[in-house]
Amino acid sequence: MSVREDDIRRPDGSTGIYGVVDKPEFALVIPLDGDRLHLVGQFRYPLGERTWEFVQGTAPDLADLDPAELAVRELREETGLEAGSMVELGRLSLAPGLTSQRGRVYLATDLREGPPQRELEEQDMRTGWFPREEFEKLIISGEITDAPTIAAYGLLRLHGH
């Protein structure tokens, strides 16, 4: 990640500074088994709390991985799941007023379980299956607030799932 301040000129001719956080592209994976969604729970330091969200991440050491390969890697690493089918559902811009980071959303189905291969920062990660009805209630109640997770679920629904 890098943070920069760009000198800008607005349409009216005035000048200013625009702060930008540059981060690499991420992959977000929605593991779906029938009516169940698989989520990961982890402590998010900036929020000071644990959150439930879909599998998501970037390649280590700024590696330039194909987004589909990154999705396979993140799913296996965080959950131990391997997908027989991985379909791209769309793209997300994380917070376009603040960061250049974008991501791709994938639907993973035909899942097989195995052991996770987590990074050091993911040692406290938990995983769980949630029926779709319970997942939606957690969004409505404000217990799931991760914007990429909620947006990805919207893409899933728009694709007819």
C-alpha positions in Angstrom: 0.0 0.0 0.0 1.1 3.5 -0.7 -0.4 6.9 0.2 0.1 9.9 -2.0 -1.0 13.5 -2.2 -1.6 14.8 -5.7 -1.7 18.5 -6.6 -4.9 19.0 -8.6 -6.6 21.7 -10.6 -10.4 21.8 -10.3 -12.7 22.6 -13.2 -13.1 26.2 -11.9 -9.3 26.6 -12.0 -8.7 26.5 -8.3 -5.9 24.2 -7.0 -5.9 21.7 -4.2 -4.5 18.4 -2.9 -6.1 15.0 -3.3 -5.0 12.2 -1.1 -5.0 8.7 -2.7 -4.4 5.3 -1.2 -3.0 2.9 -3.8 -3.5 -0.8 -3.2 -3.3 -3.8 -5.5 -6.4 -5.5 -7.1 -8.2 -7.9 -4.8 -10.3 -11.0 -5.4 -13.5 -11.7 -3.5 -14.9 -15.2 -3.5 -18.5 -16.2 -2.6 -18.5 -19.9 -1.7 -22.1 -21.1 -2.3 -23.4 -24.6 -1.5 -27.1 -24.9 -2.2 -28.6 -22.2 0.1 -25.5 -21.8 2.3 -22.8 -19.1 2.1 -19.4 -19.6 3.5 -17.9 -16.6 5.4 -14.7 -15.8 7.2 -14.6 -14.0 10.5 -11.6 -12.1 11.6 -10.5 -9.2 13.8 -10.3 -6.0 11.8 -7.8 -3.7 13.6 -9.0 -0.4 12.1 -12.6 -1.1 13.4 -11.5 -2.7 16.6 -13.9 -5.6 16.2 -14.4 -9.0 14.6 -16.3 -9.0 11.3 -17.9 -11.7 9.1 -17.2 -11.3 5.4 -16.7 -13.2 2.1 -13.2 -14.5 1.4 -11.1 -11.7 -0.1 -7.5 -10.6 -0.4 -4.6 -9.5 -2.5 -1.5 -11.3 -3.6 1.4 -11.2 -1.2 4.4 -8.9 -1.8 2.6 -7.1 -4.5 2.8 -10.1 -6.8 0.9 -9.7 -10.1 -1.4 -12.7 -10.2 -4.2 -13.4 -12.6 -7.4 -12.4 -10.7 -8.9 -15.9 -11.3 -5.7 -17.5 -9.8 -5.8 -15.1 -6.9 -9.4 -16.1 -6.2 -8.5 -19.8 -6.1 -5.6 -19.0 -3.9 -7.5 -16.9 -1.4 -10.3 -19.5 -1.1 -7.9 -22.3 -0.4 -5.8 -20.2 1.9 -8.5 -18.8 4.1 -11.0 -21.6 4.2 -9.4 -24.8 2.8 -12.1 -25.0 0.2 -11.5 -25.9 -3.4 -14.0 -25.1 -6.1 -15.0 -27.3 -9.0 -16.4 -24.2 -10.6 -15.2 -20.5 -10.3 -17.2 -17.9 -12.3 -16.5 -14.2 -12.4 -19.6 -12.1 -11.4 -18.2 -8.6 -11.8 -15.9 -5.9 -10.6 -16.0 -3.5 -7.6 -14.3 -0.2 -6.9 -13.6 -0.3 -3.2 -13.8 3.3 -2.2 -13.2 5.4 -5.4 -13.1 8.7 -3.5 -10.2 7.4 -1.4 -8.4 4.5 -3.0 -7.5 3.2 -6.5 -8.2 -0.3 -5.3 -10.5 -2.4 -7.4 -11.5 -6.1 -7.1 -13.2 -8.9 -9.0 -16.0 -11.0 -7.5 -16.2 -14.7 -8.1 -18.8 -17.4 -7.4 -17.3 -20.7 -6.2 -19.5 -23.8 -6.3 -19.0 -27.6 -6.4 -16.9 -27.2 -3.2 -14.5 -29.7 -1.6 -13.2 -29.2 1.9 -9.5 -29.3 3.0 -7.2 -27.6 5.5 -6.8 -23.9 5.3 -3.3 -22.4 4.6 -3.6 -19.1 6.4 -1.0 -16.3 6.5 0.3 -15.1 9.9 -2.2 -12.2 10.0 -5.0 -14.7 9.6 -4.3 -16.9 12.6 -7.4 -15.8 14.5 -9.7 -16.3 11.4 -12.8 -18.3 11.9 -15.0 -19.8 9.1 -18.7 -20.8 9.0 -21.6 -21.7 6.8 -24.6 -19.4 6.9 -28.0 -20.1 5.5 -28.9 -17.3 3.1 -31.8 -16.2 5.3 -29.5 -15.8 8.3 -26.9 -14.0 6.2 -29.5 -11.5 5.0 -30.7 -10.9 8.6 -27.0 -10.2 9.7 -26.8 -7.5 7.0 -30.1 -6.0 8.0 -29.2 -6.0 11.7 -25.9 -4.3 11.0 -23.8 -7.3 12.1 -22.3 -7.7 8.6 -21.1 -4.3 7.5 -18.3 -5.1 5.1 -19.1 -3.1 2.0 -17.5 -5.5 -0.6 -19.3 -8.4 1.0 -22.7 -6.7 0.7 -22.0 -5.4 -2.8 -20.8 -8.9 -3.9 -24.0 -10.4 -2.6 -25.9 -7.8 -4.8 -24.0 -9.1 -7.8 -24.8 -12.7 -6.9 -28.5 -11.8 -6.7 -28.4 -9.9 -10.0 -26.9 -13.0 -11.6 -29.9 -15.0 -10.6 -28.5 -16.9 -7.6 
